[in-house]
Amino acid sequence: MEQIEIDESGLKVSHLGIGTWQAAAEEWGEDVDKIKSRKAIIKAYNMGINFVDTAEVYGDGDSERVVGSALEEINREEMVIATKVASHLRYDDVKKACEKSLERLGIDRIDLYQVHWPDPWAQIPLKHTMRAMEDLYKKGKIKAVGVSNFAVRDLEEARDILSETDIVSNQVVYNMVQRQIEEEVLPYCRREGITVIAYSPLAQGLLTGKYTTENKPTDDVRKGSYLFEDKNLEEVSELISVMEDIAKSRDKTVAQAALNWLVAKPGVIPIPGAKNSQQAEWNAGAAGWELTDDEKRRINEVLDELELDTF
């Protein structure tokens, strides 16, 4: 699988990663299983995917443990491990959180350490968090600094605090039907050489074509999501129809075609989740081919008319 470099970090990653929010997290449904999640990571690696993303809050640390367990059976040096610090944003707390993540992952260095989200109430000044991140970088505990869910103003503030390194990535929600970052965040990141890591690249499964008004997800994460309200499922039906036609002509799935739309975006790395080995293999099938100009035109014509109800 083709690899790209995340900014100037020296991290070379597959153009498609694997996200592990769902690993060992019961809120994603009864079919979540630690052993299956572990095998999914190993399968992804065997399919050429060397980038895995997790976080301390996923499954209260269990996701990191699952990733660490998978690393026992694959070449750690070929993997790029990304995780995130969430609620421990004070200077000393960031460092302690990093050590705990290292322990759960069973490694001595985190390749990409990310601030999960900025403090929305500014109770903890961002300078405390970013100075701790830079200290971890200087001490070799982490190889690169990233952020997640940062608007342009947050990115600029965080970058101004750093002096010996820079932010190399911003992990944000991005997919065919959730394109808000295209207005400000994506242009800024492209201009500044910041890689966009696209989480929820299939809109929590909406873009698989699996769900309808009669068949909605029942897990705790998605059953209350606006994405699966009747109006939105009906609104996206034309897009799914076009994607089904394109996928069928390519001997691909709708999900693979939707992921390929993102893979083709410069500086964007989608990180779909996988509950089992089969899903990991299907995800890998999104890379190594390209949508034609005509296929992209057909997709864009539908997207230009798409209006999801977000409330």
C-alpha positions in Angstrom: 0.0 0.0 0.0 1.2 3.5 -0.9 2.8 5.4 2.0 2.9 9.1 2.6 4.9 11.2 5.1 3.1 13.1 7.8 4.4 16.6 7.4 8.1 16.8 8.3 7.8 14.4 11.2 9.6 11.5 9.5 6.5 9.3 10.1 5.7 7.4 6.9 2.2 5.9 7.1 -0.1 4.0 4.8 -2.6 6.2 3.0 -5.3 4.5 5.0 -5.1 3.8 8.8 -7.2 2.0 11.3 -9.1 3.7 14.1 -9.8 1.8 17.3 -12.5 3.7 19.1 -14.7 0.7 18.8 -12.1 -1.7 20.2 -13.3 -3.1 23.5 -15.9 -0.4 23.8 -19.3 -1.9 24.7 -21.2 1.2 23.6 -20.4 0.2 20.0 -22.6 -2.9 20.3 -22.7 -6.5 21.5 -20.6 -7.6 18.6 -17.5 -5.8 19.9 -14.9 -8.3 21.2 -11.3 -7.6 22.3 -10.0 -10.7 20.5 -11.7 -9.8 17.3 -10.5 -6.2 17.6 -6.9 -7.4 18.1 -7.2 -9.6 15.1 -8.5 -6.7 13.0 -5.4 -4.7 13.8 -3.1 -7.6 12.9 -5.1 -8.2 9.6 -4.8 -4.5 8.7 -1.1 -4.7 9.2 -0.9 -7.8 7.0 -2.8 -5.8 4.3 -0.2 -3.1 4.4 -1.8 -0.7 6.9 0.8 0.5 9.3 -1.0 3.4 11.0 -3.2 2.7 14.0 -5.0 5.4 16.1 -6.3 5.0 19.6 -6.9 7.2 22.7 -6.8 7.0 26.5 -10.6 7.4 26.7 -11.5 4.7 24.3 -13.0 1.9 26.5 -11.3 3.6 29.5 -7.9 2.6 28.3 -8.9 -0.8 26.9 -8.5 0.3 23.3 -4.8 1.1 24.0 -4.4 -2.3 25.7 -5.9 -4.1 22.6 -3.5 -2.2 20.4 -0.6 -3.1 22.7 -1.7 -6.8 22.6 -1.7 -6.7 18.8 1.8 -5.2 18.7 3.1 -8.4 20.3 2.4 -10.2 17.0 3.6 -7.6 14.4 6.7 -5.6 13.8 6.4 -2.6 16.1 9.1 -0.7 14.2 7.1 -0.9 11.0 4.0 0.5 12.8 3.1 4.2 13.5 1.2 4.3 16.8 -1.0 7.3 17.5 -2.9 8.0 20.7 -4.5 11.0 22.4 -4.6 12.7 25.7 -8.1 13.9 26.6 -9.1 15.1 30.1 -5.5 15.4 31.6 -4.6 18.7 30.0 -2.6 20.4 32.8 1.2 20.3 32.4 2.0 17.6 34.9 -1.1 15.6 34.1 -0.2 15.4 30.4 3.1 13.8 31.3 1.5 11.3 33.6 -1.1 10.5 31.0 1.6 9.8 28.5 3.4 7.4 30.8 0.1 5.5 31.4 -0.6 5.3 27.7 3.0 4.0 27.1 2.4 1.4 29.7 -1.0 0.3 28.3 0.5 0.2 24.8 3.6 -1.7 25.9 6.0 0.7 24.0 8.6 3.2 25.0 7.7 5.9 22.5 4.4 7.2 21.1 4.9 8.1 17.4 2.1 10.6 17.2 0.7 12.0 20.5 -2.4 14.2 20.0 -4.4 16.6 22.2 -7.9 15.0 21.8 -9.7 18.3 21.9 -9.2 21.9 23.2 -10.6 22.7 26.5 -14.0 24.3 25.5 -14.2 26.4 28.6 -10.6 27.4 28.7 -10.2 26.4 32.3 -6.8 25.1 31.5 -4.8 27.4 29.3 -3.6 25.7 26.1 0.0 26.8 26.9 0.1 24.4 29.8 -0.9 21.5 27.5 1.3 22.4 24.6 4.4 23.0 26.7 4.0 19.6 28.2 3.7 18.1 24.7 6.9 19.8 23.6 8.7 18.6 26.7 7.6 15.0 25.9 8.9 15.6 22.4 12.3 16.8 23.5 12.7 13.9 25.9 11.9 11.4 23.2 8.7 10.1 24.7 6.8 11.1 21.6 8.1 11.5 18.0 5.5 14.1 16.8 2.8 16.4 18.2 -0.7 16.3 16.8 -4.1 17.6 17.8 -7.7 16.6 17.2 -10.9 18.6 16.8 -9.0 21.9 16.5 -10.4 24.8 14.7 -8.1 27.2 12.9 -7.9 29.6 15.9 -7.0 26.7 18.1 -4.3 25.5 15.7 -2.8 29.0 15.5 -2.7 29.4 19.3 -1.2 26.0 19.8 1.5 26.5 17.2 2.5 29.9 18.6 3.2 28.2 21.9 5.5 25.6 20.4 9.1 26.6 19.8 11.2 23.5 19.0 8.6 21.5 17.0 5.3 22.1 15.3 1.9 20.5 15.0 2.0 17.9 12.2 -1.6 16.7 12.1 -5.2 17.6 13.0 -7.6 14.7 13.5 -11.2 15.8 12.6 -14.4 14.3 11.4 -14.4 14.2 7.6 -16.4 12.2 5.1 -18.7 12.7 2.1 -21.7 14.0 4.1 -19.8 15.8 6.9 -17.6 18.3 5.0 -17.5 21.3 7.3 -13.7 21.3 7.5 -13.6 22.2 3.8 -14.5 25.8 4.6 -11.6 26.8 6.9 -9.7 23.9 8.5 -8.8 21.9 5.4 -7.5 24.9 3.4 -5.5 26.0 6.4 -4.0 22.6 7.0 -3.0 22.2 3.4 -1.5 25.6 3.3 0.5 25.0 6.4 1.5 21.4 5.6 -0.5 19.9 8.4 -1.9 16.4 7.7 -5.6 15.9 8.2 -6.5 12.6 9.8 -10.1 11.9 8.9 -12.0 10.0 11.6 -15.5 8.7 11.0 -14.7 8.5 7.3 -17.9 6.4 6.7 -20.1 8.7 8.8 -20.4 6.0 11.5 -21.5 3.5 8.9 -24.1 5.8 7.1 -21.9 5.6 3.9 -21.8 1.8 3.8 -25.3 1.6 2.4 -26.3 -0.8 5.1 -28.7 1.4 7.0 -32.2 2.6 6.1 -35.2 4.0 7.9 -36.3 0.5 8.6 -32.8 -0.7 9.6 -31.0 1.7 12.0 -28.0 1.0 14.3 -29.0 0.1 17.8 -25.7 0.6 19.7 -25.4 3.4 22.3 -23.0 5.5 20.1 -25.2 5.7 17.0 -28.8 5.1 18.0 -29.2 8.8 19.0 -27.1 10.3 16.2 -28.7 12.8 13.9 -27.0 11.0 11.0 -29.6 8.2 11.3 -32.7 10.2 11.6 -35.3 9.4 8.9 -34.9 12.7 7.1 -31.1 12.2 6.7 -31.4 8.5 5.7 -33.8 9.6 3.0 -31.6 12.5 2.0 -28.6 10.4 1.5 -30.4 7.6 -0.4 -29.6 9.2 -3.8 -25.9 9.4 -2.9 -25.9 5.7 -1.9 -27.6 4.8 -5.1 -24.9 6.5 -7.1 -22.2 4.9 -5.0 -23.8 1.5 -5.4 -23.7 1.9 -9.2 -20.0 2.9 -9.1 -19.0 0.3 -6.6 -20.7 -2.5 -8.6 -18.9 -1.5 -11.8 -15.6 -1.6 -10.0 -16.3 -4.9 -8.1 -16.0 -2.8 -4.9 -18.3 -2.1 -1.9 -20.1 1.2 -1.3 -17.8 1.7 1.8 -14.7 1.1 -0.3 -15.8 3.7 -2.8 -16.6 6.2 -0.1 -13.2 5.7 1.5 -11.5 6.0 -1.8 -13.1 9.4 -2.3 -11.1 10.4 0.8 -7.9 8.6 0.0 -7.7 10.7 -3.2 -7.7 13.9 -1.2 -4.2 15.4 -0.9 -2.9 15.4 2.7 -5.8 13.4 4.1 -5.5 10.0 5.8 -8.8 8.3 6.6 -8.9 6.0 9.7 -12.0 3.7 9.4 -12.6 1.4 12.3 -12.9 -2.4 12.1 -14.6 -4.7 14.6 -13.1 -7.8 13.0 -10.6 -9.1 10.4 -13.1 -9.1 7.6 -13.9 -5.4 8.0 -10.2 -4.6 8.2 -9.6 -6.5 4.9 -12.6 -4.6 3.3 -11.2 -1.3 4.4 -7.8 -2.1 2.9 -9.6 -2.6 -0.5 -10.4 1.1 -0.6 -6.7 1.8 -1.5 -4.7 1.0 -4.6 -7.2 2.3 -7.2 -8.8 5.6 -8.2 -12.2 6.9 -9.0 -12.4 8.3 -12.6 -13.1 11.9 -13.3 -16.6 10.9 -14.5 -17.3 9.0 -11.3 -16.1 11.9 -9.2 -18.4 14.3 -11.2 -21.4 12.1 -10.6 -20.6 12.0 -6.9 -20.0 15.7 -6.6 -23.3 16.5 -8.4 -25.2 14.7 -5.7 -23.0 16.1 -2.9 -23.7 19.7 -4.1 -27.4 19.1 -3.5 -27.1 17.2 -0.2 -28.4 18.9 2.9 -28.4 16.9 6.1 -30.4 18.0 9.1 -27.9 18.4 11.9 -30.5 19.1 14.7 
